[in-house]
Amino acid sequence: MYKSFIDQQQCRGFSFFLLGVVFTYRVINALILETQFDPDEYWQTLEPAYCIALSTGHNCELTWEWTRRREPGLSKNITGFNWLDDALYGPVRSYVPLMPTITLYKFLKVIHLDTTWMIARAPLLLNAIVVVAPTDLAVFYISRYIFKEGVVHTNKIIIPRAEHWALLASMTNWFNGYALIRTYSNSVETVILALGILLLCPELFGEVCPKKDFETRIGFRIAFLLGGIGVVIRFTALAAWIPIGMIVCFRRHSFTAKVYHFCNVCFYGATGVVIGCVVDRCFYGFWAMPFLGSFHFNVLQGNGALYGTHPWFWYIVAGLPAISGILTVPLICQVFLLLRRSDPRNTIDSKMKVLLAVIESYVSLHSVSAHKEFRFILPILPLVCVLSGNALHKFCASCPFSPKTCFLLVVTVLFVTNYPHLFVLCTVHQRAPIQVNKVLSNHIKNMVEFQDIDSKRFSIHYLMGCHSTPLYSHLHVTKKLGNSFITVPIDIWYLDCSPECRSDPLILCESEEFSNNPRRFIEKYYTIPQINYSVCTDENECLNQDMDNPQKERKNVPDFLVIFEQDVNNPNSEHIKDILYSMGLEESEKMKHVVKGISFVRLSSQNERHPGNDLIVRLGRLGLKLHFEHMVVFTNNLSIVRKSTLENMS
């Protein structure tokens, strides 16, 4: 079986078998994903794409990144050019990476397949096909081009080559399966960089012939065109494309050829930037340049630090090792060997140093920023897989055991050190933000279909940290009306945490105000019926709340209210359940969110049958009890009954 597998991989041409395996694997990866990693995967892709393709005007929510504009009279002139100042104070997100999702949504709407499941899940499947699988294949073919000499024969058996190990490293890497598969702009930047390096393999790694010093291939032009588009998506992509362009230019023999290629790099890169700006011009309605807006907000104003800070060395000691996982070991070995050897005649080493230079440049630039996240360095992970793949190949070639034993040993280590926690992260950890909207959309769908409620607007309030869940992209419910389909109107309120309140010490963000004292927040923003105890600690507190939020500005009780269990049980939330019940809200659903504690319990028939809201994993006579934080849904049954009654009366 082992030998037949190896023999099957010997074809140097395009392998449909390889293509099928990679695409099938990534589609399955997308299908099992039932959790949230970061709000940006929805709020910076699905929600704005929904607003463009499916919104009817009322069902659209955009974050500040899309609505940021220059304020006349308040925003100072930086450059003296109005159009440039508008760009600097303008949006920080580009519509370019949204184009596949917008196209998909419009297509689903035309063919009447815009179901709740398709709108929420189809973008993940699309991302698996057009982003993640091409990234895996790019890793394979980059490695094949670099290490094409590295075929090792042992006892007439050809062991897996470096490109096979690189592909396996990419496909089994936990962070690719957890983050790259998600609809981030970082994921689009990753595939652009991987495909760009693949297209530039002859210029970056091939022999440079003096006779072809002035030759520019079509792949060269497309690569830097993609690079320009990548810069439009995230200006930090310059950290990879500047060293790539410099290497391509300096590998030319004559000074004239270097200048010629420098001009070509700039021209095609600028063309990509112009294409991206034209796309944003069409959607924003003015010459927005989000990469300049992002640079102004994060670098010139330094507002990225509002969302958390880390020391400059965080990516080196924590970020890169974390996303690489077990690949950190072969990566360190490969880097150590490269630094120890300095023979310029070793062509493979010089090729690997090109990739290492891109990684160093990317990590260095991102280390300057105070705000750091794991996914920000996702684009260099394919290059880590290429370098690690060669290290694994060398290990198996020099392994004292048989090739088959070494192969099985390395594969087992890759599987054991990646898949257990990948499965938990994809199916258990932070599952509630996705599940809660499934529950809510099913409730609304059932009411519309079986209670004949079609002319009333539903309302949902999320009393939790801002952007804790996706919104309309996961609450898309349609109803057939005659020969057409209409979108069920849903009004949503979520708590604010925009930079305006984060950066001003005199303003308290709604999300922070709620977190500090959930009970007081509810008393302030909702009309509370008279109950048999005082909800204020003193008369002045009640008076201050009335002055802060007059009765006319208080919100109506929603049909559904979503809140974290920890906020319901907050020490400052005494009687909060009674207050919610007095408003007509009753607890209807409770969903597991994150594990907040682990304990060992002695198993009995009672706790096995009734573990409560926790999960018990059987370990012989003992059990491992996982204690979960929950997300709770309160339903306004009185409001729903009233809507149904009014609908029947009309």
N, C-alpha and C positions, 0 to 999 in steps of 0.2 A: 504493500500500500504506500509506504514511504517512497520507494523508488519510482513507482508509477506517478506519484504526485510531482516528484522532481522532474521526471521525464516530460510531464505535461507542460512544464514551465519553460522548456528549452527553446520554444519558438521565439525568434527575435522579432517577428512581425507583430502586427496588431492582434491582440488576443481577445476574442469575443468572450472566451471563458472568464478571463480576468475582469473584463468590463461587467459581465453579468454578476459575478461574485461581489464586486465592490458596490455596484448600484443596489443590489438586493440587500446587502448588509446595511447600507446606510438608510434605506427605506424602512427596514425593520427597526433600526436605531430610532428613527423619527416616530414610529408608531408606538413604541413602548414609553416614550417620553411623556410623563404625566405631571411634571413638577415645574416650579418656577425657580430660576436661578437669580435673575435680576430684572427689575421692572423695565429696563430699556429694551428687552427683547420684544415687548409688546408696545410700549409707549413710544418707541422711536421707529417702529416699523408697521405693526399691524394696525394700531389706532389711527395714525395719519393716513395710511393706505385706505382704511375703511372710510375715513372722512372724504377722500377724493372719489372713491369708486362706488360707495354704497350709501353714503349719508343723504338724508332727505332734508337736512338743515338743522333739525333739533337733536339728532343723535350723533353728535360729533364732539370729541374732547381732544384738545391739543395741549401739550405741556408748554412751558415758557420757552423752551428751545426753538419752537416753531413760531411763536407769536412775538418774540423779542423784536422790538423796533426802536429806531431813534426817536427820542422825544424832543420835538422842537422847543428850543429855549432852555431845555434842561441838560441835554447832552452837548458837551463842549465839542467844538471843532478840533479835530486832531490833525488832519492833512490839509484842510482848506478847500478840498474838493467835496462837494455835497454827495456825489454818487459814491465816493470812496468812504466817506464818513457814514453814509447810510448802510454800507456793507459791513463796516466794523461794528456798528451798533445793531446790526440786523440779526437774522436767525443764525443759529449755530448748527443746524441740521440740514442735510441735503436730501432732496427727493430722489437722487440718482439710485441709491441702493433699494429704493422702494418700487422701482419700475416693474420688476417681475411680479411683485405681490399685487400692485395696482392692476396690472394686466390680467392676472389670475382672477382677482375679484370681479372685474368687469366681465370676463368670460363666463364665470359661474353665474352671474346675474342674468346674462343674455340667455343662457341655456336653462335657466330656472333650477339650478343646482346650488343656489346660495342658502343651503341649510345651515343650521347652527354648527354642526360638526364640521362641515366643509369650510366654512369661513374661519373657524378656529384652528383646524388641523391641516388643511390643504397647504398653507404657506410653509409649514414644517416639512411636508413631503417635497414641495418644490425646492426648498432650501437644500434638502438632502440630495436632490438630483442635480441642481445647477451650481451648488457651492461645495458641499462636503465631498461627494464622490469625485468631482474633478480635482479637488485638492489632494485626495489620496492618490489618484492616478498621476498627478504632477510630481508628487514625491517619488513614485515608482520610476518615472521616465527621467527625472533629473538624476536620480541615483544611477540609473542605467547608463546615462551619458557620461557621468563622471568616472564610474568604476567599471567601464566596459572591458578593461583588461583583467579584471579580478575574477577569473574563473578557476576554481581549485578542484583538482581531481584527487580523490582518495580511494584507493582500491577499486578503481573503475567506476566509482559512484561520484557523480557531480553533486556537491552539496549546494544548498541554496546560496545564491549570489547576494551581493550587497543590496541590489534593488528589491529582492524578495523580502529581506529583513527590514528594509526601510518601509516598505508597504505594510508589513505586519506591525511594525512599530507605530505607524500612523493609524492603522485601523483599530488597534487594541488600546491606544493611548486613552486614558480615562477622560482627559480634558477635551479631546476632540469629540468624544462621544457625548460629553455633557454640555459643552459650551459652543463648539463650532457648529453643531447641529441646530443651534437656536438661531432665531432671525435677528441677529445683531448686525450692525454695520461693520463691526470688527470681523465678522465671518466673511462678508463680502470683500473687505480689505485683504483678508488672508488668501482667498482664492485668486484675487488679482495679483498679489505678489508671487504666489506659487506659479501661476500660469506665465507671468512675466519673466521669471527666472528660467522657466522651461523654454520659452521662446528665444531667450537670449543665451542658451547653452553654447552655441558656436562662438559667440563673442566673448562670453565669460570664461569658458573652459576649453575651447578648441584651439588648435594651432592657428596662429595669425600669419598668413602668407603676405610678404611684402607686395606681391603683385595684386593682391585684393585689399590693399590698405584702405581704399576709398569705397569699397563695396558696402552697401546697406541692404540687407535682406528685408523681405516683407515682414518676417517675424520680428526683426528689430523695430520696425515702425509700429507694428501692433503692440509690442511690449511696452514701449514708452507712451503710446496712446493710452493704454490701460493704466500705466503709472500716473499719468495726469488725472485720469478719472479717479484713481485711488486717493490722490491728494485732495480732490474736491470732497470726497467722502470724509476723510480725516486728514487734516494737514500734517499730522505726525507721521504719515506715510513717507514724507520726505526723508525721514531717518533711514529708510531702506533704499529709496530710489536715488538719492544723491550719491552714496557710495557705489551703487550699481553703475550709474552713469559715469562716474569717475574711473572706475575699473575698465569699463568698455573703452573709454577714450584713451587712457594711458597704456593700454595693451597694443595700441597702434605703433608702428615703427617710426614714421616721420612726424615732425612737429605739425606739418600742414594737415596730415591725416588726423592727428589728434584734434586740431581746431575744427576740421570738417565734421568729425563725429560729435564733437561738443555742440556744434550748431544744430546738428540733426537731433541730438538728444533733447535740446531745449525746444526745438520746433515741434516735435511730435508730443513732447510732454505738455507744452503750452496748448497744443491743439486739443489734447484730452481735457485740460482745464476749461477751455472755451466750450467744449461740448457739454461738460457738466454744468457750467454757468447758464448755458442756453436752456437746459432742462429745468433748472431752478427758476429761471426767468419765466418760463411757461406756467409754473405752478404758483409761484409767489406773486407774479404780476409786476415785479420790478427787478432790477438787477441785483438780486441778493447774491452774496458770495459767502456761503456758510463757513468755508474754511477760514476766511478772514474774521467772521463773527466769532468763531470758536477760538481763534488765536487771541482776539481782543479780550474775550470774556475770561479765558483760562490763563493767559500769559500776562497781558498788559494790565488787566484788572486783578488778576490773581484770585478769581472767585472759585476756581476749582477746589481750593482748600476748604470751601464751605461744606464739601461733601466727604470730608475725611482726609487725613494726612498720614504719611509714612516717611521714615528716614530715607535718605538718598540711596542707601545700600539695600533697600527692601527687595527690589527685583532680583538682586544677585543672591541673597541668602534665603529668600522665601518665595518670591514670585516665580522665577524660572524653575527652581527645583520642584515647586508644587505642581505646576502645569506639566512638567516633564515626567513626574512620577519616577518609576523605576528606570526610565531612560536617562535619568541624571547620572547613573553609574557609568554606562557606556559612553555618555557624552563627556564626562570628566576624563575618562581614560583616553578618548580620542583627542581631546584638547591637549592633554599632557604629552601625548606622543607627537602631536604637531609642533608644540612649542620646543620639545627636546630635539627634534630633528630639524635641521636647517639646510638640507641639501636642495639647492635650486633645481637640480636635475630630476628630482622626484616630482613628476607631473601631477600625480594624484594628490600629493600633499598640497601643492600649490592651488589646486582646484578647491580642496576643502578649506583652505585659508580664505578663499573668496567668500564662502558661506559664513565662515567664522567672523569675517570682517563685517558682514551685514548684520549678524546677530549682535556683535559688540556695539555697532553704531546705534542699532535700534534700542538696545537696553540702556545705553548711555544717555540718549536723548530723553527717554521716558523717565530715567532716574532723576532728571532735573526737576520735573514736575512734582509738587508736593502731594497731589492727589494721585493715588496709584490703585489699580485694580488688576486682578489676574488676567482678565480678558483683554486688557490693553496690549499685552505682549503676545496675544494669540497668533498674530501673523508670522512670528518667527518659529512657531512650533513645527511646521513642516520641515524647516531647515535643520532643526534639532533631530527630527526623525531620520533625515538623510545621513547626518553624521553618526548618529547612534546605530543606524543600520549597518554601516561599514564596520563599526567596532564589534557588533554582534557577529558579523561575517568573519572577521579576523579571529574572534574567540573560537568559533566553531571549527575554523580551519586548523587551529593549533590545539584543539581540545584533545586531551589524552585518551578520551573515550572514543567509541565508534561515532561516525557522523550521525547515525540515527539517534543514538543516545543523547548526543549534544543538542540535536535539533529538538527532541522532545523535552529536554531539560529547559532550554531557553523558552520554548513556547509555553511550557507549564508555568514558568516564573512570570512571563508576561501576562498570562491569563489570571493567575492567582493575585497578582499585585495590581490589577486594573479592574477586573469585572465585578468583584463583590461590592466594592463601594460605589462603582458606577451604577450598578443595578439599584442600590439603595437611593442614590442621589436622583436617579431618573424616575423612580416609582414611589418613594416614600417621603424623602426630605422636602419640605415646603410644597406639599401636594395640595393643601387646602385652597390657595388662590385660584387654582384651575378648577377644582371640584366644586367650589362654592358657586361659581357662575354656571356650571353644568346644572346644579340643583335649581338655581334661580330661573334659568332659561326653561327648564322642564316644568317648573311651577307655572310660569307665565304661559307656556305653550298649552298646558292642560287647561288652564282657565279660559284661554281664548277658544280652544277647540270644544270643550265640554260644557262651559258655562255661558257660552255665547257672549263673551265680553270682547267687543271689537272697536268700540268708539271711545274708550277711556284710556288715559295714559297711566302706565304703571310707574312707580317711583321706588328707587333703591338708594339707600344711604349707607356709605362705607365709613364707619367711625373707627378708623385705624390710621396708621402711618400712610402718608400720601402715596399713591401709585402702588399700593400693596397688592392689587389684583389688576388683571386686564379688564377692560370695560366692554365697549360695544362690539369689539371683534369677537368676544366670547358670549355676547348676549343678543346675537342677531336672531330674531324670531320673526318669521313671516306668516301671513295668513292669506288664504285665497279669497279674493273678493271678485266675484264674477269670473271673467276670463284672465284676470291679472292677479299678481301677488303684491301685497302691501307689507311694509315693515311695521311691526307692532311698536308703537311709540313708548319709549322708556326714558324717564327723567332720572338722572343720576347726580348725586352729590357726594364728593369726596373731599377730604380735608386738604387745605393748602399748605405747601411747604416750599414756595418759590424762593428764589434768591433774594427778592425784595425784603422778605421778612427774616430770612436767615442772616443776612448781612447787617440788618439794622437792630441793634440791641434794644431799641425802644419798642420794637414790634414783636409780638409773640405769635409765631406761626400757629395756625389752627391745629395742626397735628401735634405740636408740642403742648399747646394749651389743653388738648384732650388727654394726652398722655399724663400730664401732671395731675389732673383731677377730672376723671371721666364724668363723675356725678355732677360736678359743678358745670361742666361744659354742656351736658344735656339740659340742665336746668336753665342755662343761659340761652340756648338756641332753640328750644322747643317749648311749646305751651304745655305745662304740666297741670293735670286736673288736681283739685284739692284732695289730699289724702290725710290719713289720721296721724301724721307726724310732720314736723317742720323739716323741710329739705334744706334750710339755711341754718347755719350755726348761730347767726344773730341777725337782728333787723337790718343793720348796716350792710351786711353781705347781700341780702335780698334786694335792698335799695340800689346797691352798686350794680348788680346784675341787670336790673330793670333799666338803669341809665345806660349801661354798656350796649344793651341790645333791646330796644323798645319792642313792645308787643307786636307792632305791625311788621317788624322785621324777623320775627320768629318763624321757624319753618313748620310746615304741616307734617304730621306724623306720616312716615312713608309706608308703602305696602310691605317693604322688606328692609330690615336693618341688619347689617353685618358688623360684627365686633369680635375682637379676640377675647378668649376666655379669661386671660390674665387681667384684662381691663374690667371685666365684670367682677372679678374677685379682687380688684385693687383695694388696698386698705383705705384709700380715699373714696371708694365707690360704695360705701355703706348704703343699703337700701336701693341700689341701682336697679336690681331686678324688679323690685316693687314699683319703682318709678316707671320702668318700661311696661310692666303689666298694666299700670294705671293709664298708660297711653294706648292700650289696646294691643300691645306687642307681646306675643307669646313665643317662647323658644320652640323652634320647629326642627332644626337640624344642627348637628355638631360634627365637625370634620377634623380629622387628625392633621396637624400642620408640621410641627417639628418635634423631635425627641428632646425633652427637657431633663430627663433623668433615667437612670438604669438601676435596677435592684434585683437581687436574687430572692426568690420565694420558694417555699416548699409546696409542691403541687398537691392539690386535692381536687376531687371531682367538682367541688363547688366553684373554686376560682378558675378551673379550666373551662367550665361552662359559662361562667359570668365574670370575665376579666374586666368588666366595666368599660371605660373609655380608653383603656390601655391595651397593650398587646403582650401576650405571653408566648415566649419561645421555649419549647420543651427541651430540657437538657437532662434526660434520665428522670430521676426523682425530683430534681430541682427544675426551676423555671427561671428564665431571664425575662423580667418584666420591664417593658419599655413604657415610660410615662411620657405622654404626649401633651404638648400645648395644642389647644383646639381653636378653631374659628367657628363662631356660633352665628346662626341665622335666626333672627326674630321676625315673625310674620304678623302682619296686622290683619287678623281675621275679620275684625269688624269692618275695616275699610273694604276688604274684598267682597264681603257679603253685601255691603251697601252698594258697591259698584254693580254687582250682579242684579240687585233689586231694581236699581235705577234703569239698568239696561232693559230689563223685562217690562218695566212700567212704560218705557218709551216705545 
